[in-house]
Amino acid sequence: MRRVDLKMLEKIDYHIRNKNTGNPVEFAKKVGLSRSGLFLYLSYIRNDLNKSVIYNRFKETYFYQNNQGLEITRKWLYLYQNN
């Protein structure tokens, strides 16, 4: 994934941290993406940011292994908004 919307990444991270994503279709709707778009972001988080995001089928939610969420700083958001 080349272009990443930091605000979208922040939304996705928020739901994963709170373990209230729902299944992939519900999660995509919550953050305003298509299912395939969501999977692109999850792939980016897993492969490019090296975070372990796991889906629990019984609880129907995604979560970070070892609670290792993203650290999206205000600096990142400032740089994003000014580009």
PyMOL Python script that loads the backbone (N, CA, C, O; Angstrom):
from pymol import cmd

cmd.read_pdbstr("""\
ATOM      1  N   MET A   1       0.854  -1.169   0.000  1.00  0.00           N
ATOM      2  CA  MET A   1       0.000   0.000   0.000  1.00  0.00           C
ATOM      3  C   MET A   1       0.898   1.228   0.000  1.00  0.00           C
ATOM      4  O   MET A   1       1.730   1.390   0.893  1.00  0.00           O
ATOM      5  N   ARG A   2       0.740   2.070  -0.967  1.00  0.00           N
ATOM      6  CA  ARG A   2       1.606   3.231  -1.084  1.00  0.00           C
ATOM      7  C   ARG A   2       1.097   4.427  -0.298  1.00  0.00           C
ATOM      8  O   ARG A   2       1.830   5.006   0.505  1.00  0.00           O
ATOM      9  N   ARG A   3      -0.122   4.787  -0.520  1.00  0.00           N
ATOM     10  CA  ARG A   3      -0.661   5.993   0.100  1.00  0.00           C
ATOM     11  C   ARG A   3      -1.547   5.602   1.283  1.00  0.00           C
ATOM     12  O   ARG A   3      -2.473   4.801   1.147  1.00  0.00           O
ATOM     13  N   VAL A   4      -1.247   6.176   2.427  1.00  0.00           N
ATOM     14  CA  VAL A   4      -1.974   5.828   3.641  1.00  0.00           C
ATOM     15  C   VAL A   4      -2.578   7.096   4.226  1.00  0.00           C
ATOM     16  O   VAL A   4      -1.888   8.097   4.417  1.00  0.00           O
ATOM     17  N   ASP A   5      -3.854   7.040   4.504  1.00  0.00           N
ATOM     18  CA  ASP A   5      -4.554   8.145   5.153  1.00  0.00           C
ATOM     19  C   ASP A   5      -4.359   7.982   6.661  1.00  0.00           C
ATOM     20  O   ASP A   5      -4.882   7.046   7.265  1.00  0.00           O
ATOM     21  N   LEU A   6      -3.605   8.897   7.257  1.00  0.00           N
ATOM     22  CA  LEU A   6      -3.306   8.771   8.683  1.00  0.00           C
ATOM     23  C   LEU A   6      -4.548   8.865   9.552  1.00  0.00           C
ATOM     24  O   LEU A   6      -4.622   8.213  10.594  1.00  0.00           O
ATOM     25  N   LYS A   7      -5.512   9.654   9.149  1.00  0.00           N
ATOM     26  CA  LYS A   7      -6.755   9.735   9.934  1.00  0.00           C
ATOM     27  C   LYS A   7      -7.501   8.399   9.892  1.00  0.00           C
ATOM     28  O   LYS A   7      -8.080   7.972  10.891  1.00  0.00           O
ATOM     29  N   MET A   8      -7.482   7.749   8.736  1.00  0.00           N
ATOM     30  CA  MET A   8      -8.108   6.435   8.628  1.00  0.00           C
ATOM     31  C   MET A   8      -7.352   5.424   9.479  1.00  0.00           C
ATOM     32  O   MET A   8      -7.959   4.592  10.153  1.00  0.00           O
ATOM     33  N   LEU A   9      -6.041   5.499   9.446  1.00  0.00           N
ATOM     34  CA  LEU A   9      -5.216   4.608  10.253  1.00  0.00           C
ATOM     35  C   LEU A   9      -5.518   4.815  11.736  1.00  0.00           C
ATOM     36  O   LEU A   9      -5.561   3.857  12.508  1.00  0.00           O
ATOM     37  N   GLU A  10      -5.726   6.062  12.123  1.00  0.00           N
ATOM     38  CA  GLU A  10      -6.059   6.388  13.508  1.00  0.00           C
ATOM     39  C   GLU A  10      -7.424   5.794  13.895  1.00  0.00           C
ATOM     40  O   GLU A  10      -7.576   5.260  14.994  1.00  0.00           O
ATOM     41  N   LYS A  11      -8.410   5.884  13.000  1.00  0.00           N
ATOM     42  CA  LYS A  11      -9.742   5.302  13.260  1.00  0.00           C
ATOM     43  C   LYS A  11      -9.651   3.792  13.439  1.00  0.00           C
ATOM     44  O   LYS A  11     -10.211   3.224  14.377  1.00  0.00           O
ATOM     45  N   ILE A  12      -8.936   3.159  12.521  1.00  0.00           N
ATOM     46  CA  ILE A  12      -8.785   1.699  12.570  1.00  0.00           C
ATOM     47  C   ILE A  12      -8.091   1.291  13.864  1.00  0.00           C
ATOM     48  O   ILE A  12      -8.520   0.353  14.537  1.00  0.00           O
ATOM     49  N   ASP A  13      -7.025   1.994  14.208  1.00  0.00           N
ATOM     50  CA  ASP A  13      -6.289   1.714  15.440  1.00  0.00           C
ATOM     51  C   ASP A  13      -7.187   1.866  16.667  1.00  0.00           C
ATOM     52  O   ASP A  13      -7.137   1.039  17.577  1.00  0.00           O
ATOM     53  N   TYR A  14      -8.000   2.909  16.695  1.00  0.00           N
ATOM     54  CA  TYR A  14      -8.911   3.153  17.820  1.00  0.00           C
ATOM     55  C   TYR A  14      -9.836   1.949  18.043  1.00  0.00           C
ATOM     56  O   TYR A  14      -9.985   1.481  19.172  1.00  0.00           O
ATOM     57  N   HIS A  15     -10.447   1.458  16.983  1.00  0.00           N
ATOM     58  CA  HIS A  15     -11.380   0.333  17.117  1.00  0.00           C
ATOM     59  C   HIS A  15     -10.663  -0.959  17.502  1.00  0.00           C
ATOM     60  O   HIS A  15     -11.180  -1.751  18.290  1.00  0.00           O
ATOM     61  N   ILE A  16      -9.479  -1.166  16.947  1.00  0.00           N
ATOM     62  CA  ILE A  16      -8.733  -2.377  17.300  1.00  0.00           C
ATOM     63  C   ILE A  16      -8.312  -2.323  18.760  1.00  0.00           C
ATOM     64  O   ILE A  16      -8.438  -3.317  19.475  1.00  0.00           O
ATOM     65  N   ARG A  17      -7.818  -1.186  19.210  1.00  0.00           N
ATOM     66  CA  ARG A  17      -7.404  -1.044  20.621  1.00  0.00           C
ATOM     67  C   ARG A  17      -8.567  -1.310  21.577  1.00  0.00           C
ATOM     68  O   ARG A  17      -8.387  -1.918  22.632  1.00  0.00           O
ATOM     69  N   ASN A  18      -9.756  -0.853  21.200  1.00  0.00           N
ATOM     70  CA  ASN A  18     -10.928  -1.032  22.066  1.00  0.00           C
ATOM     71  C   ASN A  18     -11.629  -2.367  21.857  1.00  0.00           C
ATOM     72  O   ASN A  18     -12.623  -2.664  22.520  1.00  0.00           O
ATOM     73  N   LYS A  19     -11.118  -3.156  20.951  1.00  0.00           N
ATOM     74  CA  LYS A  19     -11.647  -4.494  20.668  1.00  0.00           C
ATOM     75  C   LYS A  19     -13.152  -4.461  20.395  1.00  0.00           C
ATOM     76  O   LYS A  19     -13.907  -5.299  20.888  1.00  0.00           O
ATOM     77  N   ASN A  20     -13.567  -3.475  19.601  1.00  0.00           N
ATOM     78  CA  ASN A  20     -14.985  -3.369  19.239  1.00  0.00           C
ATOM     79  C   ASN A  20     -15.153  -3.211  17.724  1.00  0.00           C
ATOM     80  O   ASN A  20     -15.926  -2.379  17.251  1.00  0.00           O
ATOM     81  N   THR A  21     -14.407  -4.033  16.979  1.00  0.00           N
ATOM     82  CA  THR A  21     -14.432  -3.897  15.527  1.00  0.00           C
ATOM     83  C   THR A  21     -15.629  -4.576  14.892  1.00  0.00           C
ATOM     84  O   THR A  21     -16.159  -4.093  13.891  1.00  0.00           O
ATOM     85  N   GLY A  22     -16.061  -5.693  15.464  1.00  0.00           N
ATOM     86  CA  GLY A  22     -17.069  -6.514  14.800  1.00  0.00           C
ATOM     87  C   GLY A  22     -16.392  -7.337  13.708  1.00  0.00           C
ATOM     88  O   GLY A  22     -15.165  -7.369  13.614  1.00  0.00           O
ATOM     89  N   ASN A  23     -17.194  -7.995  12.895  1.00  0.00           N
ATOM     90  CA  ASN A  23     -16.617  -8.795  11.812  1.00  0.00           C
ATOM     91  C   ASN A  23     -16.078  -7.849  10.732  1.00  0.00           C
ATOM     92  O   ASN A  23     -16.334  -6.647  10.802  1.00  0.00           O
ATOM     93  N   PRO A  24     -15.340  -8.357   9.735  1.00  0.00           N
ATOM     94  CA  PRO A  24     -14.730  -7.475   8.735  1.00  0.00           C
ATOM     95  C   PRO A  24     -15.708  -6.554   8.007  1.00  0.00           C
ATOM     96  O   PRO A  24     -15.368  -5.405   7.724  1.00  0.00           O
ATOM     97  N   VAL A  25     -16.903  -7.029   7.700  1.00  0.00           N
ATOM     98  CA  VAL A  25     -17.885  -6.182   7.003  1.00  0.00           C
ATOM     99  C   VAL A  25     -18.340  -5.044   7.917  1.00  0.00           C
ATOM    100  O   VAL A  25     -18.423  -3.894   7.486  1.00  0.00           O
ATOM    101  N   GLU A  26     -18.634  -5.365   9.179  1.00  0.00           N
ATOM    102  CA  GLU A  26     -19.056  -4.341  10.144  1.00  0.00           C
ATOM    103  C   GLU A  26     -17.938  -3.336  10.398  1.00  0.00           C
ATOM    104  O   GLU A  26     -18.175  -2.130  10.466  1.00  0.00           O
ATOM    105  N   PHE A  27     -16.729  -3.843  10.536  1.00  0.00           N
ATOM    106  CA  PHE A  27     -15.576  -2.983  10.792  1.00  0.00           C
ATOM    107  C   PHE A  27     -15.362  -2.012   9.628  1.00  0.00           C
ATOM    108  O   PHE A  27     -15.119  -0.824   9.840  1.00  0.00           O
ATOM    109  N   ALA A  28     -15.453  -2.518   8.420  1.00  0.00           N
ATOM    110  CA  ALA A  28     -15.289  -1.665   7.237  1.00  0.00           C
ATOM    111  C   ALA A  28     -16.331  -0.551   7.233  1.00  0.00           C
ATOM    112  O   ALA A  28     -16.013   0.595   6.918  1.00  0.00           O
ATOM    113  N   LYS A  29     -17.576  -0.882   7.582  1.00  0.00           N
ATOM    114  CA  LYS A  29     -18.635   0.135   7.627  1.00  0.00           C
ATOM    115  C   LYS A  29     -18.351   1.174   8.706  1.00  0.00           C
ATOM    116  O   LYS A  29     -18.567   2.367   8.490  1.00  0.00           O
ATOM    117  N   LYS A  30     -17.867   0.728   9.869  1.00  0.00           N
ATOM    118  CA  LYS A  30     -17.587   1.648  10.970  1.00  0.00           C
ATOM    119  C   LYS A  30     -16.558   2.705  10.582  1.00  0.00           C
ATOM    120  O   LYS A  30     -16.658   3.860  10.997  1.00  0.00           O
ATOM    121  N   VAL A  31     -15.575   2.305   9.788  1.00  0.00           N
ATOM    122  CA  VAL A  31     -14.506   3.245   9.441  1.00  0.00           C
ATOM    123  C   VAL A  31     -14.686   3.866   8.058  1.00  0.00           C
ATOM    124  O   VAL A  31     -13.872   4.689   7.639  1.00  0.00           O
ATOM    125  N   GLY A  32     -15.741   3.480   7.349  1.00  0.00           N
ATOM    126  CA  GLY A  32     -16.039   4.091   6.065  1.00  0.00           C
ATOM    127  C   GLY A  32     -15.209   3.580   4.902  1.00  0.00           C
ATOM    128  O   GLY A  32     -14.858   4.339   3.998  1.00  0.00           O
ATOM    129  N   LEU A  33     -14.896   2.291   4.929  1.00  0.00           N
ATOM    130  CA  LEU A  33     -14.137   1.663   3.842  1.00  0.00           C
ATOM    131  C   LEU A  33     -14.915   0.489   3.275  1.00  0.00           C
ATOM    132  O   LEU A  33     -15.882   0.019   3.876  1.00  0.00           O
ATOM    133  N   SER A  34     -14.485   0.024   2.117  1.00  0.00           N
ATOM    134  CA  SER A  34     -14.989  -1.246   1.608  1.00  0.00           C
ATOM    135  C   SER A  34     -14.247  -2.348   2.360  1.00  0.00           C
ATOM    136  O   SER A  34     -13.228  -2.091   3.002  1.00  0.00           O
ATOM    137  N   ARG A  35     -14.748  -3.547   2.281  1.00  0.00           N
ATOM    138  CA  ARG A  35     -14.102  -4.680   2.949  1.00  0.00           C
ATOM    139  C   ARG A  35     -12.677  -4.863   2.427  1.00  0.00           C
ATOM    140  O   ARG A  35     -11.744  -5.078   3.200  1.00  0.00           O
ATOM    141  N   SER A  36     -12.523  -4.775   1.098  1.00  0.00           N
ATOM    142  CA  SER A  36     -11.189  -4.944   0.513  1.00  0.00           C
ATOM    143  C   SER A  36     -10.263  -3.791   0.911  1.00  0.00           C
ATOM    144  O   SER A  36      -9.066  -4.001   1.104  1.00  0.00           O
ATOM    145  N   GLY A  37     -10.803  -2.582   1.036  1.00  0.00           N
ATOM    146  CA  GLY A  37     -10.009  -1.442   1.484  1.00  0.00           C
ATOM    147  C   GLY A  37      -9.520  -1.637   2.909  1.00  0.00           C
ATOM    148  O   GLY A  37      -8.379  -1.308   3.236  1.00  0.00           O
ATOM    149  N   LEU A  38     -10.395  -2.175   3.755  1.00  0.00           N
ATOM    150  CA  LEU A  38     -10.013  -2.481   5.130  1.00  0.00           C
ATOM    151  C   LEU A  38      -8.869  -3.481   5.148  1.00  0.00           C
ATOM    152  O   LEU A  38      -7.904  -3.318   5.895  1.00  0.00           O
ATOM    153  N   PHE A  39      -8.979  -4.518   4.324  1.00  0.00           N
ATOM    154  CA  PHE A  39      -7.932  -5.537   4.281  1.00  0.00           C
ATOM    155  C   PHE A  39      -6.597  -4.962   3.811  1.00  0.00           C
ATOM    156  O   PHE A  39      -5.542  -5.430   4.240  1.00  0.00           O
ATOM    157  N   LEU A  40      -6.627  -3.958   2.937  1.00  0.00           N
ATOM    158  CA  LEU A  40      -5.384  -3.296   2.519  1.00  0.00           C
ATOM    159  C   LEU A  40      -4.731  -2.577   3.703  1.00  0.00           C
ATOM    160  O   LEU A  40      -3.517  -2.651   3.890  1.00  0.00           O
ATOM    161  N   TYR A  41      -5.541  -1.890   4.491  1.00  0.00           N
ATOM    162  CA  TYR A  41      -5.003  -1.212   5.675  1.00  0.00           C
ATOM    163  C   TYR A  41      -4.478  -2.224   6.695  1.00  0.00           C
ATOM    164  O   TYR A  41      -3.412  -2.018   7.275  1.00  0.00           O
ATOM    165  N   LEU A  42      -5.212  -3.306   6.915  1.00  0.00           N
ATOM    166  CA  LEU A  42      -4.745  -4.327   7.863  1.00  0.00           C
ATOM    167  C   LEU A  42      -3.439  -4.950   7.384  1.00  0.00           C
ATOM    168  O   LEU A  42      -2.551  -5.235   8.187  1.00  0.00           O
ATOM    169  N   SER A  43      -3.326  -5.157   6.091  1.00  0.00           N
ATOM    170  CA  SER A  43      -2.084  -5.688   5.521  1.00  0.00           C
ATOM    171  C   SER A  43      -0.940  -4.707   5.733  1.00  0.00           C
ATOM    172  O   SER A  43       0.173  -5.113   6.067  1.00  0.00           O
ATOM    173  N   TYR A  44      -1.208  -3.419   5.542  1.00  0.00           N
ATOM    174  CA  TYR A  44      -0.193  -2.388   5.766  1.00  0.00           C
ATOM    175  C   TYR A  44       0.260  -2.397   7.229  1.00  0.00           C
ATOM    176  O   TYR A  44       1.457  -2.337   7.513  1.00  0.00           O
ATOM    177  N   ILE A  45      -0.697  -2.474   8.151  1.00  0.00           N
ATOM    178  CA  ILE A  45      -0.365  -2.475   9.583  1.00  0.00           C
ATOM    179  C   ILE A  45       0.472  -3.706   9.919  1.00  0.00           C
ATOM    180  O   ILE A  45       1.453  -3.609  10.657  1.00  0.00           O
ATOM    181  N   ARG A  46       0.094  -4.837   9.391  1.00  0.00           N
ATOM    182  CA  ARG A  46       0.812  -6.085   9.693  1.00  0.00           C
ATOM    183  C   ARG A  46       2.190  -6.132   9.039  1.00  0.00           C
ATOM    184  O   ARG A  46       3.177  -6.456   9.699  1.00  0.00           O
ATOM    185  N   ASN A  47       2.263  -5.815   7.765  1.00  0.00           N
ATOM    186  CA  ASN A  47       3.498  -6.014   7.007  1.00  0.00           C
ATOM    187  C   ASN A  47       4.463  -4.829   7.046  1.00  0.00           C
ATOM    188  O   ASN A  47       5.667  -5.012   7.225  1.00  0.00           O
ATOM    189  N   ASP A  48       3.938  -3.625   6.881  1.00  0.00           N
ATOM    190  CA  ASP A  48       4.826  -2.463   6.837  1.00  0.00           C
ATOM    191  C   ASP A  48       5.128  -1.886   8.215  1.00  0.00           C
ATOM    192  O   ASP A  48       6.228  -1.384   8.450  1.00  0.00           O
ATOM    193  N   LEU A  49       4.161  -1.955   9.125  1.00  0.00           N
ATOM    194  CA  LEU A  49       4.371  -1.433  10.475  1.00  0.00           C
ATOM    195  C   LEU A  49       4.738  -2.526  11.473  1.00  0.00           C
ATOM    196  O   LEU A  49       5.019  -2.246  12.638  1.00  0.00           O
ATOM    197  N   ASN A  50       4.733  -3.770  11.009  1.00  0.00           N
ATOM    198  CA  ASN A  50       5.125  -4.927  11.831  1.00  0.00           C
ATOM    199  C   ASN A  50       4.340  -5.053  13.135  1.00  0.00           C
ATOM    200  O   ASN A  50       4.904  -5.334  14.193  1.00  0.00           O
ATOM    201  N   LYS A  51       3.037  -4.840  13.039  1.00  0.00           N
ATOM    202  CA  LYS A  51       2.167  -5.022  14.200  1.00  0.00           C
ATOM    203  C   LYS A  51       1.347  -6.288  14.007  1.00  0.00           C
ATOM    204  O   LYS A  51       0.878  -6.577  12.906  1.00  0.00           O
ATOM    205  N   SER A  52       1.181  -7.027  15.073  1.00  0.00           N
ATOM    206  CA  SER A  52       0.444  -8.283  15.010  1.00  0.00           C
ATOM    207  C   SER A  52      -1.033  -8.031  15.307  1.00  0.00           C
ATOM    208  O   SER A  52      -1.428  -7.875  16.462  1.00  0.00           O
ATOM    209  N   VAL A  53      -1.840  -7.995  14.249  1.00  0.00           N
ATOM    210  CA  VAL A  53      -3.283  -7.801  14.377  1.00  0.00           C
ATOM    211  C   VAL A  53      -3.944  -9.157  14.146  1.00  0.00           C
ATOM    212  O   VAL A  53      -3.741  -9.796  13.114  1.00  0.00           O
ATOM    213  N   ILE A  54      -4.729  -9.579  15.117  1.00  0.00           N
ATOM    214  CA  ILE A  54      -5.342 -10.912  15.077  1.00  0.00           C
ATOM    215  C   ILE A  54      -6.859 -10.765  15.108  1.00  0.00           C
ATOM    216  O   ILE A  54      -7.392  -9.856  15.745  1.00  0.00           O
ATOM    217  N   TYR A  55      -7.545 -11.667  14.414  1.00  0.00           N
ATOM    218  CA  TYR A  55      -9.011 -11.676  14.436  1.00  0.00           C
ATOM    219  C   TYR A  55      -9.482 -12.849  15.277  1.00  0.00           C
ATOM    220  O   TYR A  55      -9.052 -13.983  15.068  1.00  0.00           O
ATOM    221  N   ASN A  56     -10.371 -12.575  16.233  1.00  0.00           N
ATOM    222  CA  ASN A  56     -10.961 -13.613  17.068  1.00  0.00           C
ATOM    223  C   ASN A  56     -12.355 -13.908  16.523  1.00  0.00           C
ATOM    224  O   ASN A  56     -13.246 -13.064  16.615  1.00  0.00           O
ATOM    225  N   ARG A  57     -12.547 -15.083  15.965  1.00  0.00           N
ATOM    226  CA  ARG A  57     -13.831 -15.438  15.352  1.00  0.00           C
ATOM    227  C   ARG A  57     -14.969 -15.536  16.364  1.00  0.00           C
ATOM    228  O   ARG A  57     -16.117 -15.226  16.047  1.00  0.00           O
ATOM    229  N   PHE A  58     -14.647 -15.966  17.578  1.00  0.00           N
ATOM    230  CA  PHE A  58     -15.694 -16.147  18.582  1.00  0.00           C
ATOM    231  C   PHE A  58     -16.199 -14.809  19.120  1.00  0.00           C
ATOM    232  O   PHE A  58     -17.398 -14.626  19.326  1.00  0.00           O
ATOM    233  N   LYS A  59     -15.280 -13.888  19.343  1.00  0.00           N
ATOM    234  CA  LYS A  59     -15.659 -12.560  19.833  1.00  0.00           C
ATOM    235  C   LYS A  59     -15.974 -11.601  18.689  1.00  0.00           C
ATOM    236  O   LYS A  59     -16.474 -10.498  18.913  1.00  0.00           O
ATOM    237  N   GLU A  60     -15.679 -12.025  17.465  1.00  0.00           N
ATOM    238  CA  GLU A  60     -15.862 -11.208  16.266  1.00  0.00           C
ATOM    239  C   GLU A  60     -15.232  -9.827  16.418  1.00  0.00           C
ATOM    240  O   GLU A  60     -15.901  -8.803  16.286  1.00  0.00           O
ATOM    241  N   THR A  61     -13.939  -9.823  16.696  1.00  0.00           N
ATOM    242  CA  THR A  61     -13.211  -8.560  16.797  1.00  0.00           C
ATOM    243  C   THR A  61     -11.734  -8.772  16.484  1.00  0.00           C
ATOM    244  O   THR A  61     -11.184  -9.858  16.663  1.00  0.00           O
ATOM    245  N   TYR A  62     -11.119  -7.704  16.015  1.00  0.00           N
ATOM    246  CA  TYR A  62      -9.668  -7.683  15.825  1.00  0.00           C
ATOM    247  C   TYR A  62      -9.046  -7.140  17.096  1.00  0.00           C
ATOM    248  O   TYR A  62      -9.673  -6.374  17.827  1.00  0.00           O
ATOM    249  N   PHE A  63      -7.799  -7.545  17.358  1.00  0.00           N
ATOM    250  CA  PHE A  63      -7.068  -7.012  18.504  1.00  0.00           C
ATOM    251  C   PHE A  63      -5.579  -7.092  18.221  1.00  0.00           C
ATOM    252  O   PHE A  63      -5.141  -7.848  17.354  1.00  0.00           O
ATOM    253  N   TYR A  64      -4.802  -6.303  18.960  1.00  0.00           N
ATOM    254  CA  TYR A  64      -3.348  -6.340  18.851  1.00  0.00           C
ATOM    255  C   TYR A  64      -2.806  -7.386  19.811  1.00  0.00           C
ATOM    256  O   TYR A  64      -3.189  -7.427  20.980  1.00  0.00           O
ATOM    257  N   GLN A  65      -1.914  -8.228  19.311  1.00  0.00           N
ATOM    258  CA  GLN A  65      -1.244  -9.174  20.187  1.00  0.00           C
ATOM    259  C   GLN A  65      -0.322  -8.366  21.102  1.00  0.00           C
ATOM    260  O   GLN A  65       0.384  -7.473  20.633  1.00  0.00           O
ATOM    261  N   ASN A  66      -0.323  -8.665  22.380  1.00  0.00           N
ATOM    262  CA  ASN A  66       0.494  -7.965  23.388  1.00  0.00           C
ATOM    263  C   ASN A  66       0.151  -6.480  23.498  1.00  0.00           C
ATOM    264  O   ASN A  66       0.987  -5.681  23.920  1.00  0.00           O
ATOM    265  N   ASN A  67      -1.078  -6.107  23.118  1.00  0.00           N
ATOM    266  CA  ASN A  67      -1.531  -4.716  23.205  1.00  0.00           C
ATOM    267  C   ASN A  67      -0.543  -3.730  22.585  1.00  0.00           C
ATOM    268  O   ASN A  67      -0.318  -2.649  23.128  1.00  0.00           O
ATOM    269  N   GLN A  68       0.036  -4.098  21.467  1.00  0.00           N
ATOM    270  CA  GLN A  68       1.035  -3.256  20.804  1.00  0.00           C
ATOM    271  C   GLN A  68       0.412  -2.387  19.714  1.00  0.00           C
ATOM    272  O   GLN A  68       0.697  -2.568  18.530  1.00  0.00           O
ATOM    273  N   GLY A  69      -0.424  -1.460  20.110  1.00  0.00           N
ATOM    274  CA  GLY A  69      -1.106  -0.607  19.153  1.00  0.00           C
ATOM    275  C   GLY A  69      -0.169   0.355  18.433  1.00  0.00           C
ATOM    276  O   GLY A  69       1.032   0.389  18.699  1.00  0.00           O
ATOM    277  N   LEU A  70      -0.729   1.125  17.532  1.00  0.00           N
ATOM    278  CA  LEU A  70       0.048   2.100  16.773  1.00  0.00           C
ATOM    279  C   LEU A  70       0.293   3.338  17.620  1.00  0.00           C
ATOM    280  O   LEU A  70      -0.485   3.657  18.519  1.00  0.00           O
ATOM    281  N   GLU A  71       1.371   4.019  17.324  1.00  0.00           N
ATOM    282  CA  GLU A  71       1.672   5.272  17.994  1.00  0.00           C
ATOM    283  C   GLU A  71       1.653   6.370  16.944  1.00  0.00           C
ATOM    284  O   GLU A  71       2.687   6.745  16.392  1.00  0.00           O
ATOM    285  N   ILE A  72       0.465   6.874  16.683  1.00  0.00           N
ATOM    286  CA  ILE A  72       0.306   7.948  15.714  1.00  0.00           C
ATOM    287  C   ILE A  72       0.404   9.249  16.507  1.00  0.00           C
ATOM    288  O   ILE A  72      -0.503   9.605  17.258  1.00  0.00           O
ATOM    289  N   THR A  73       1.496   9.934  16.329  1.00  0.00           N
ATOM    290  CA  THR A  73       1.743  11.139  17.125  1.00  0.00           C
ATOM    291  C   THR A  73       1.100  12.365  16.491  1.00  0.00           C
ATOM    292  O   THR A  73       0.720  12.363  15.320  1.00  0.00           O
ATOM    293  N   ARG A  74       0.995  13.380  17.278  1.00  0.00           N
ATOM    294  CA  ARG A  74       0.477  14.663  16.783  1.00  0.00           C
ATOM    295  C   ARG A  74       1.356  15.189  15.657  1.00  0.00           C
ATOM    296  O   ARG A  74       0.867  15.848  14.739  1.00  0.00           O
ATOM    297  N   LYS A  75       2.661  14.900  15.726  1.00  0.00           N
ATOM    298  CA  LYS A  75       3.586  15.344  14.680  1.00  0.00           C
ATOM    299  C   LYS A  75       3.196  14.726  13.336  1.00  0.00           C
ATOM    300  O   LYS A  75       3.184  15.411  12.314  1.00  0.00           O
ATOM    301  N   TRP A  76       2.881  13.440  13.343  1.00  0.00           N
ATOM    302  CA  TRP A  76       2.451  12.770  12.107  1.00  0.00           C
ATOM    303  C   TRP A  76       1.217  13.455  11.548  1.00  0.00           C
ATOM    304  O   TRP A  76       1.149  13.758  10.357  1.00  0.00           O
ATOM    305  N   LEU A  77       0.230  13.700  12.422  1.00  0.00           N
ATOM    306  CA  LEU A  77      -1.007  14.316  11.980  1.00  0.00           C
ATOM    307  C   LEU A  77      -0.771  15.733  11.465  1.00  0.00           C
ATOM    308  O   LEU A  77      -1.402  16.154  10.496  1.00  0.00           O
ATOM    309  N   TYR A  78       0.129  16.467  12.105  1.00  0.00           N
ATOM    310  CA  TYR A  78       0.459  17.815  11.654  1.00  0.00           C
ATOM    311  C   TYR A  78       1.075  17.762  10.257  1.00  0.00           C
ATOM    312  O   TYR A  78       0.688  18.525   9.372  1.00  0.00           O
ATOM    313  N   LEU A  79       2.031  16.862  10.066  1.00  0.00           N
ATOM    314  CA  LEU A  79       2.679  16.718   8.757  1.00  0.00           C
ATOM    315  C   LEU A  79       1.672  16.298   7.698  1.00  0.00           C
ATOM    316  O   LEU A  79       1.726  16.765   6.560  1.00  0.00           O
ATOM    317  N   TYR A  80       0.757  15.420   8.071  1.00  0.00           N
ATOM    318  CA  TYR A  80      -0.263  14.948   7.137  1.00  0.00           C
ATOM    319  C   TYR A  80      -1.188  16.092   6.708  1.00  0.00           C
ATOM    320  O   TYR A  80      -1.501  16.236   5.526  1.00  0.00           O
ATOM    321  N   GLN A  81      -1.614  16.891   7.665  1.00  0.00           N
ATOM    322  CA  GLN A  81      -2.552  17.978   7.370  1.00  0.00           C
ATOM    323  C   GLN A  81      -1.910  19.100   6.560  1.00  0.00           C
ATOM    324  O   GLN A  81      -2.605  19.837   5.861  1.00  0.00           O
ATOM    325  N   ASN A  82      -0.608  19.230   6.650  1.00  0.00           N
ATOM    326  CA  ASN A  82       0.083  20.308   5.944  1.00  0.00           C
ATOM    327  C   ASN A  82       0.723  19.857   4.637  1.00  0.00           C
ATOM    328  O   ASN A  82       1.566  20.571   4.093  1.00  0.00           O
ATOM    329  N   ASN A  83       0.357  18.734   4.139  1.00  0.00           N
ATOM    330  CA  ASN A  83       0.865  18.251   2.838  1.00  0.00           C
ATOM    331  C   ASN A  83      -0.212  18.216   1.819  1.00  0.00           C
ATOM    332  O   ASN A  83       0.034  17.838   0.674  1.00  0.00           O
TER     333      ASN A  83
END
""", "prot")
cmd.dss("prot")
cmd.show_as("cartoon", "prot")
cmd.util.cbc("prot")
cmd.orient("prot")
